[in-house]
Amino acid sequence: MIDKIELIGLLAAILTTTAFIPQVFKVMKAESSEGLSLTTYLIFITGVSLWLIYGIFKMSFSMILGNGITVLLASIIIYYILKNKNSN
């Protein structure tokens, strides 16, 4: 059974991860990342990756789940940023 503190972490992971979904859909639908900063997303994905590694070492399900999915979503945005830079 998940303890109360891990449950708070799971709720936080769900909220912060789902906050990225509209941005990913918008970028994918428009096939445009205009106005998004590659530097910001590279710094962000580095930080989230480190949180993921930390969560793995702590064996925290909420940190692993939330940060793993966020790395995936941020990677999609970075892909579109790079794709749009290369096409210009």
BAVOVO-502429 format. One record per atom (N, C-alpha, C): residue in one letter; x, y, z. Coordinates in nm, 4 decimals, m for minus. Layout:
pagu drendren = A; px = X; py = Y; pz = Z
...
//
This chain:
pagu drendren = M; px = 0.0841; py = m0.1190; pz = 0.0000
pagu drendren = M; px = 0.0000; py = 0.0000; pz = 0.0000
pagu drendren = M; px = 0.0883; py = 0.1250; pz = 0.0000
pagu drendren = I; px = 0.0453; py = 0.2265; pz = m0.0710
pagu drendren = I; px = 0.1202; py = 0.3521; pz = m0.0804
pagu drendren = I; px = 0.0937; py = 0.4338; pz = 0.0460
pagu drendren = D; px = 0.2033; py = 0.4860; pz = 0.1057
pagu drendren = D; px = 0.1843; py = 0.5694; pz = 0.2250
pagu drendren = D; px = 0.1329; py = 0.7078; pz = 0.1858
pagu drendren = K; px = 0.0907; py = 0.7841; pz = 0.2854
pagu drendren = K; px = 0.0274; py = 0.9147; pz = 0.2599
pagu drendren = K; px = 0.1224; py = 1.0129; pz = 0.1930
pagu drendren = I; px = 0.2486; py = 1.0102; pz = 0.2289
pagu drendren = I; px = 0.3447; py = 1.1032; pz = 0.1690
pagu drendren = I; px = 0.3660; py = 1.0687; pz = 0.0216
pagu drendren = E; px = 0.3756; py = 0.9391; pz = m0.0088
pagu drendren = E; px = 0.3910; py = 0.8985; pz = m0.1486
pagu drendren = E; px = 0.2648; py = 0.9314; pz = m0.2277
pagu drendren = L; px = 0.1507; py = 0.9260; pz = m0.1645
pagu drendren = L; px = 0.0253; py = 0.9630; pz = m0.2295
pagu drendren = L; px = 0.0245; py = 1.1110; pz = m0.2674
pagu drendren = I; px = 0.0770; py = 1.1956; pz = m0.1796
pagu drendren = I; px = 0.0914; py = 1.3387; pz = m0.2116
pagu drendren = I; px = 0.1845; py = 1.3556; pz = m0.3307
pagu drendren = G; px = 0.2954; py = 1.2818; pz = m0.3310
pagu drendren = G; px = 0.3888; py = 1.2863; pz = m0.4435
pagu drendren = G; px = 0.3248; py = 1.2395; pz = m0.5719
pagu drendren = L; px = 0.2414; py = 1.1367; pz = m0.5639
pagu drendren = L; px = 0.1731; py = 1.0860; pz = m0.6822
pagu drendren = L; px = 0.0759; py = 1.1895; pz = m0.7378
pagu drendren = L; px = 0.0018; py = 1.2553; pz = m0.6504
pagu drendren = L; px = m0.0895; py = 1.3612; pz = m0.6944
pagu drendren = L; px = m0.0116; py = 1.4763; pz = m0.7591
pagu drendren = A; px = 0.0993; py = 1.5148; pz = m0.6977
pagu drendren = A; px = 0.1839; py = 1.6203; pz = m0.7553
pagu drendren = A; px = 0.2373; py = 1.5784; pz = m0.8915
pagu drendren = A; px = 0.2797; py = 1.4528; pz = m0.9040
pagu drendren = A; px = 0.3320; py = 1.4021; pz = m1.0310
pagu drendren = A; px = 0.2247; py = 1.4051; pz = m1.1387
pagu drendren = I; px = 0.1044; py = 1.3651; pz = m1.1040
pagu drendren = I; px = m0.0063; py = 1.3652; pz = m1.2007
pagu drendren = I; px = m0.0355; py = 1.5073; pz = m1.2482
pagu drendren = L; px = m0.0428; py = 1.6006; pz = m1.1553
pagu drendren = L; px = m0.0759; py = 1.7388; pz = m1.1918
pagu drendren = L; px = 0.0338; py = 1.8041; pz = m1.2749
pagu drendren = T; px = 0.1594; py = 1.7910; pz = m1.2326
pagu drendren = T; px = 0.2673; py = 1.8582; pz = m1.3059
pagu drendren = T; px = 0.2930; py = 1.7928; pz = m1.4409
pagu drendren = T; px = 0.2713; py = 1.6627; pz = m1.4497
pagu drendren = T; px = 0.2918; py = 1.5934; pz = m1.5767
pagu drendren = T; px = 0.1799; py = 1.6254; pz = m1.6750
pagu drendren = T; px = 0.0565; py = 1.6235; pz = m1.6288
pagu drendren = T; px = m0.0546; py = 1.6520; pz = m1.7201
pagu drendren = T; px = m0.0549; py = 1.7976; pz = m1.7662
pagu drendren = A; px = 0.0117; py = 1.8850; pz = m1.6929
pagu drendren = A; px = 0.0210; py = 2.0252; pz = m1.7352
pagu drendren = A; px = 0.0953; py = 2.0373; pz = m1.8684
pagu drendren = F; px = 0.1805; py = 1.9412; pz = m1.9011
pagu drendren = F; px = 0.2578; py = 1.9444; pz = m2.0248
pagu drendren = F; px = 0.1796; py = 1.8936; pz = m2.1452
pagu drendren = I; px = 0.0786; py = 1.8143; pz = m2.1220
pagu drendren = I; px = 0.0077; py = 1.7490; pz = m2.2317
pagu drendren = I; px = m0.0534; py = 1.8486; pz = m2.3304
pagu drendren = P; px = m0.1210; py = 1.9553; pz = m2.2872
pagu drendren = P; px = m0.1751; py = 2.0509; pz = m2.3858
pagu drendren = P; px = m0.0669; py = 2.1138; pz = m2.4743
pagu drendren = Q; px = 0.0503; py = 2.1421; pz = m2.4167
pagu drendren = Q; px = 0.1595; py = 2.2010; pz = m2.4957
pagu drendren = Q; px = 0.2080; py = 2.1029; pz = m2.6015
pagu drendren = V; px = 0.2219; py = 1.9770; pz = m2.5632
pagu drendren = V; px = 0.2668; py = 1.8751; pz = m2.6574
pagu drendren = V; px = 0.1659; py = 1.8604; pz = m2.7711
pagu drendren = F; px = 0.0373; py = 1.8523; pz = m2.7380
pagu drendren = F; px = m0.0649; py = 1.8405; pz = m2.8418
pagu drendren = F; px = m0.0652; py = 1.9618; pz = m2.9343
pagu drendren = K; px = m0.0486; py = 2.0803; pz = m2.8775
pagu drendren = K; px = m0.0476; py = 2.2023; pz = m2.9585
pagu drendren = K; px = 0.0693; py = 2.2022; pz = m3.0569
pagu drendren = V; px = 0.1874; py = 2.1653; pz = m3.0069
pagu drendren = V; px = 0.3070; py = 2.1613; pz = m3.0924
pagu drendren = V; px = 0.2907; py = 2.0557; pz = m3.2016
pagu drendren = M; px = 0.2388; py = 1.9385; pz = m3.1634
pagu drendren = M; px = 0.2229; py = 1.8311; pz = m3.2615
pagu drendren = M; px = 0.1164; py = 1.8659; pz = m3.3663
pagu drendren = K; px = 0.0065; py = 1.9228; pz = m3.3228
pagu drendren = K; px = m0.1025; py = 1.9565; pz = m3.4151
pagu drendren = K; px = m0.0594; py = 2.0656; pz = m3.5127
pagu drendren = A; px = 0.0038; py = 2.1688; pz = m3.4604
pagu drendren = A; px = 0.0467; py = 2.2806; pz = m3.5447
pagu drendren = A; px = 0.1760; py = 2.2487; pz = m3.6192
pagu drendren = E; px = 0.2465; py = 2.1448; pz = m3.5748
pagu drendren = E; px = 0.3794; py = 2.1132; pz = m3.6262
pagu drendren = E; px = 0.4682; py = 2.2374; pz = m3.6245
pagu drendren = S; px = 0.4517; py = 2.3141; pz = m3.5187
pagu drendren = S; px = 0.5290; py = 2.4361; pz = m3.5017
pagu drendren = S; px = 0.5638; py = 2.4534; pz = m3.3539
pagu drendren = S; px = 0.6845; py = 2.4959; pz = m3.3314
pagu drendren = S; px = 0.7287; py = 2.5232; pz = m3.1946
pagu drendren = S; px = 0.7682; py = 2.6700; pz = m3.1802
pagu drendren = E; px = 0.7128; py = 2.7513; pz = m3.2672
pagu drendren = E; px = 0.7445; py = 2.8938; pz = m3.2669
pagu drendren = E; px = 0.7212; py = 2.9533; pz = m3.1277
pagu drendren = G; px = 0.8190; py = 3.0270; pz = m3.0819
pagu drendren = G; px = 0.8090; py = 3.0922; pz = m2.9523
pagu drendren = G; px = 0.8604; py = 3.0091; pz = m2.8362
pagu drendren = L; px = 0.8969; py = 2.8835; pz = m2.8622
pagu drendren = L; px = 0.9494; py = 2.7989; pz = m2.7547
pagu drendren = L; px = 1.1019; py = 2.8023; pz = m2.7573
pagu drendren = S; px = 1.1607; py = 2.8067; pz = m2.6403
pagu drendren = S; px = 1.3053; py = 2.8176; pz = m2.6270
pagu drendren = S; px = 1.3700; py = 2.6805; pz = m2.6127
pagu drendren = L; px = 1.4601; py = 2.6474; pz = m2.7055
pagu drendren = L; px = 1.5342; py = 2.5220; pz = m2.6980
pagu drendren = L; px = 1.6182; py = 2.5172; pz = m2.5710
pagu drendren = T; px = 1.6841; py = 2.6275; pz = m2.5382
pagu drendren = T; px = 1.7679; py = 2.6327; pz = m2.4175
pagu drendren = T; px = 1.6855; py = 2.6019; pz = m2.2929
pagu drendren = T; px = 1.5694; py = 2.6617; pz = m2.2830
pagu drendren = T; px = 1.4827; py = 2.6373; pz = m2.1677
pagu drendren = T; px = 1.4460; py = 2.4902; pz = m2.1586
pagu drendren = Y; px = 1.4061; py = 2.4304; pz = m2.2686
pagu drendren = Y; px = 1.3652; py = 2.2899; pz = m2.2656
pagu drendren = Y; px = 1.4825; py = 2.1965; pz = m2.2405
pagu drendren = L; px = 1.6014; py = 2.2307; pz = m2.2882
pagu drendren = L; px = 1.7190; py = 2.1473; pz = m2.2600
pagu drendren = L; px = 1.7559; py = 2.1526; pz = m2.1116
pagu drendren = I; px = 1.7509; py = 2.2700; pz = m2.0532
pagu drendren = I; px = 1.7766; py = 2.2824; pz = m1.9092
pagu drendren = I; px = 1.6685; py = 2.2081; pz = m1.8319
pagu drendren = F; px = 1.5441; py = 2.2263; pz = m1.8728
pagu drendren = F; px = 1.4315; py = 2.1611; pz = m1.8057
pagu drendren = F; px = 1.4442; py = 2.0092; pz = m1.8096
pagu drendren = I; px = 1.4724; py = 1.9529; pz = m1.9290
pagu drendren = I; px = 1.4786; py = 1.8080; pz = m1.9418
pagu drendren = I; px = 1.5986; py = 1.7511; pz = m1.8657
pagu drendren = T; px = 1.7045; py = 1.8278; pz = m1.8554
pagu drendren = T; px = 1.8194; py = 1.7844; pz = m1.7745
pagu drendren = T; px = 1.7789; py = 1.7751; pz = m1.6276
pagu drendren = G; px = 1.7111; py = 1.8771; pz = m1.5780
pagu drendren = G; px = 1.6648; py = 1.8764; pz = m1.4390
pagu drendren = G; px = 1.5668; py = 1.7643; pz = m1.4120
pagu drendren = V; px = 1.4718; py = 1.7442; pz = m1.5018
pagu drendren = V; px = 1.3726; py = 1.6380; pz = m1.4841
pagu drendren = V; px = 1.4391; py = 1.5008; pz = m1.4902
pagu drendren = S; px = 1.5380; py = 1.4863; pz = m1.5778
pagu drendren = S; px = 1.6119; py = 1.3595; pz = m1.5850
pagu drendren = S; px = 1.6848; py = 1.3307; pz = m1.4543
pagu drendren = L; px = 1.7421; py = 1.4344; pz = m1.3952
pagu drendren = L; px = 1.8087; py = 1.4169; pz = m1.2660
pagu drendren = L; px = 1.7087; py = 1.3808; pz = m1.1567
pagu drendren = W; px = 1.5890; py = 1.4418; pz = m1.1598
pagu drendren = W; px = 1.4832; py = 1.4043; pz = m1.0648
pagu drendren = W; px = 1.4413; py = 1.2592; pz = m1.0864
pagu drendren = L; px = 1.4382; py = 1.2159; pz = m1.2107
pagu drendren = L; px = 1.4050; py = 1.0770; pz = m1.2413
pagu drendren = L; px = 1.5092; py = 0.9827; pz = m1.1814
pagu drendren = I; px = 1.6359; py = 1.0140; pz = m1.2017
pagu drendren = I; px = 1.7435; py = 0.9320; pz = m1.1450
pagu drendren = I; px = 1.7341; py = 0.9304; pz = m0.9927
pagu drendren = Y; px = 1.7106; py = 1.0453; pz = m0.9344
pagu drendren = Y; px = 1.6936; py = 1.0558; pz = m0.7891
pagu drendren = Y; px = 1.5776; py = 0.9675; pz = m0.7425
pagu drendren = G; px = 1.4662; py = 0.9743; pz = m0.8139
pagu drendren = G; px = 1.3501; py = 0.8929; pz = m0.7797
pagu drendren = G; px = 1.3786; py = 0.7442; pz = m0.7887
pagu drendren = I; px = 1.4586; py = 0.7061; pz = m0.8874
pagu drendren = I; px = 1.4972; py = 0.5649; pz = m0.9014
pagu drendren = I; px = 1.5796; py = 0.5217; pz = m0.7796
pagu drendren = F; px = 1.6769; py = 0.6033; pz = m0.7412
pagu drendren = F; px = 1.7591; py = 0.5700; pz = m0.6240
pagu drendren = F; px = 1.6764; py = 0.5660; pz = m0.4954
pagu drendren = K; px = 1.5782; py = 0.6556; pz = m0.4845
pagu drendren = K; px = 1.4917; py = 0.6588; pz = m0.3664
pagu drendren = K; px = 1.3793; py = 0.5552; pz = m0.3743
pagu drendren = M; px = 1.3668; py = 0.4922; pz = m0.4918
pagu drendren = M; px = 1.2601; py = 0.3954; pz = m0.5178
pagu drendren = M; px = 1.1227; py = 0.4573; pz = m0.4916
pagu drendren = S; px = 1.1065; py = 0.5787; pz = m0.5432
pagu drendren = S; px = 0.9822; py = 0.6536; pz = m0.5277
pagu drendren = S; px = 0.8987; py = 0.6397; pz = m0.6549
pagu drendren = F; px = 0.7911; py = 0.5652; pz = m0.6452
pagu drendren = F; px = 0.7038; py = 0.5416; pz = m0.7607
pagu drendren = F; px = 0.6544; py = 0.6718; pz = m0.8219
pagu drendren = S; px = 0.6132; py = 0.7655; pz = m0.7368
pagu drendren = S; px = 0.5591; py = 0.8911; pz = m0.7887
pagu drendren = S; px = 0.6643; py = 0.9705; pz = m0.8647
pagu drendren = M; px = 0.7860; py = 0.9730; pz = m0.8158
pagu drendren = M; px = 0.8926; py = 1.0477; pz = m0.8845
pagu drendren = M; px = 0.9323; py = 0.9801; pz = m1.0150
pagu drendren = I; px = 0.9365; py = 0.8485; pz = m1.0127
pagu drendren = I; px = 0.9723; py = 0.7743; pz = m1.1342
pagu drendren = I; px = 0.8648; py = 0.7929; pz = m1.2410
pagu drendren = L; px = 0.7407; py = 0.7759; pz = m1.2029
pagu drendren = L; px = 0.6306; py = 0.7876; pz = m1.2976
pagu drendren = L; px = 0.6193; py = 0.9299; pz = m1.3531
pagu drendren = G; px = 0.6111; py = 1.0267; pz = m1.2648
pagu drendren = G; px = 0.5939; py = 1.1659; pz = m1.3082
pagu drendren = G; px = 0.7088; py = 1.2163; pz = m1.3924
pagu drendren = N; px = 0.8296; py = 1.1947; pz = m1.3464
pagu drendren = N; px = 0.9452; py = 1.2462; pz = m1.4195
pagu drendren = N; px = 0.9736; py = 1.1656; pz = m1.5458
pagu drendren = G; px = 0.9461; py = 1.0365; pz = m1.5437
pagu drendren = G; px = 0.9640; py = 0.9557; pz = m1.6645
pagu drendren = G; px = 0.8729; py = 1.0025; pz = m1.7769
pagu drendren = I; px = 0.7466; py = 1.0242; pz = m1.7444
pagu drendren = I; px = 0.6513; py = 1.0719; pz = m1.8448
pagu drendren = I; px = 0.6857; py = 1.2141; pz = m1.8887
pagu drendren = T; px = 0.7269; py = 1.2980; pz = m1.7954
pagu drendren = T; px = 0.7623; py = 1.4356; pz = m1.8301
pagu drendren = T; px = 0.8840; py = 1.4408; pz = m1.9218
pagu drendren = V; px = 0.9821; py = 1.3538; pz = m1.8998
pagu drendren = V; px = 1.0979; py = 1.3461; pz = m1.9899
pagu drendren = V; px = 1.0500; py = 1.3114; pz = m2.1310
pagu drendren = L; px = 0.9583; py = 1.2173; pz = m2.1403
pagu drendren = L; px = 0.9049; py = 1.1793; pz = m2.2709
pagu drendren = L; px = 0.8338; py = 1.2965; pz = m2.3379
pagu drendren = L; px = 0.7467; py = 1.3646; pz = m2.2644
pagu drendren = L; px = 0.6722; py = 1.4775; pz = m2.3207
pagu drendren = L; px = 0.7648; py = 1.5921; pz = m2.3609
pagu drendren = A; px = 0.8615; py = 1.6239; pz = m2.2759
pagu drendren = A; px = 0.9564; py = 1.7312; pz = m2.3075
pagu drendren = A; px = 1.0433; py = 1.6931; pz = m2.4276
pagu drendren = S; px = 1.0743; py = 1.5644; pz = m2.4409
pagu drendren = S; px = 1.1531; py = 1.5179; pz = m2.5554
pagu drendren = S; px = 1.0778; py = 1.5396; pz = m2.6863
pagu drendren = I; px = 0.9472; py = 1.5192; pz = m2.6822
pagu drendren = I; px = 0.8656; py = 1.5432; pz = m2.8022
pagu drendren = I; px = 0.8722; py = 1.6906; pz = m2.8409
pagu drendren = I; px = 0.8620; py = 1.7781; pz = m2.7431
pagu drendren = I; px = 0.8694; py = 1.9216; pz = m2.7715
pagu drendren = I; px = 1.0074; py = 1.9591; pz = m2.8253
pagu drendren = I; px = 1.1123; py = 1.9055; pz = m2.7657
pagu drendren = I; px = 1.2489; py = 1.9323; pz = m2.8140
pagu drendren = I; px = 1.2647; py = 1.8829; pz = m2.9572
pagu drendren = Y; px = 1.2098; py = 1.7669; pz = m2.9870
pagu drendren = Y; px = 1.2148; py = 1.7142; pz = m3.1235
pagu drendren = Y; px = 1.1539; py = 1.8148; pz = m3.2224
pagu drendren = Y; px = 1.0370; py = 1.8681; pz = m3.1897
pagu drendren = Y; px = 0.9715; py = 1.9634; pz = m3.2795
pagu drendren = Y; px = 1.0485; py = 2.0961; pz = m3.2872
pagu drendren = I; px = 1.1081; py = 2.1398; pz = m3.1773
pagu drendren = I; px = 1.1893; py = 2.2614; pz = m3.1806
pagu drendren = I; px = 1.3064; py = 2.2417; pz = m3.2775
pagu drendren = L; px = 1.3759; py = 2.1283; pz = m3.2645
pagu drendren = L; px = 1.4901; py = 2.1006; pz = m3.3512
pagu drendren = L; px = 1.4460; py = 2.0800; pz = m3.4966
pagu drendren = K; px = 1.3348; py = 2.0131; pz = m3.5152
pagu drendren = K; px = 1.2823; py = 1.9907; pz = m3.6511
pagu drendren = K; px = 1.2508; py = 2.1246; pz = m3.7175
pagu drendren = N; px = 1.1891; py = 2.2161; pz = m3.6445
pagu drendren = N; px = 1.1549; py = 2.3462; pz = m3.7009
pagu drendren = N; px = 1.2779; py = 2.4317; pz = m3.7251
pagu drendren = K; px = 1.3805; py = 2.4193; pz = m3.6389
pagu drendren = K; px = 1.5045; py = 2.4942; pz = m3.6623
pagu drendren = K; px = 1.5751; py = 2.4457; pz = m3.7877
pagu drendren = N; px = 1.5732; py = 2.3147; pz = m3.8102
pagu drendren = N; px = 1.6394; py = 2.2559; pz = m3.9269
pagu drendren = N; px = 1.5666; py = 2.2876; pz = m4.0570
pagu drendren = S; px = 1.4352; py = 2.3068; pz = m4.0494
pagu drendren = S; px = 1.3588; py = 2.3332; pz = m4.1720
pagu drendren = S; px = 1.3655; py = 2.4804; pz = m4.2113
pagu drendren = N; px = 1.4133; py = 2.5660; pz = m4.1199
pagu drendren = N; px = 1.4216; py = 2.7095; pz = m4.1510
pagu drendren = N; px = 1.5506; py = 2.7446; pz = m4.2159
//
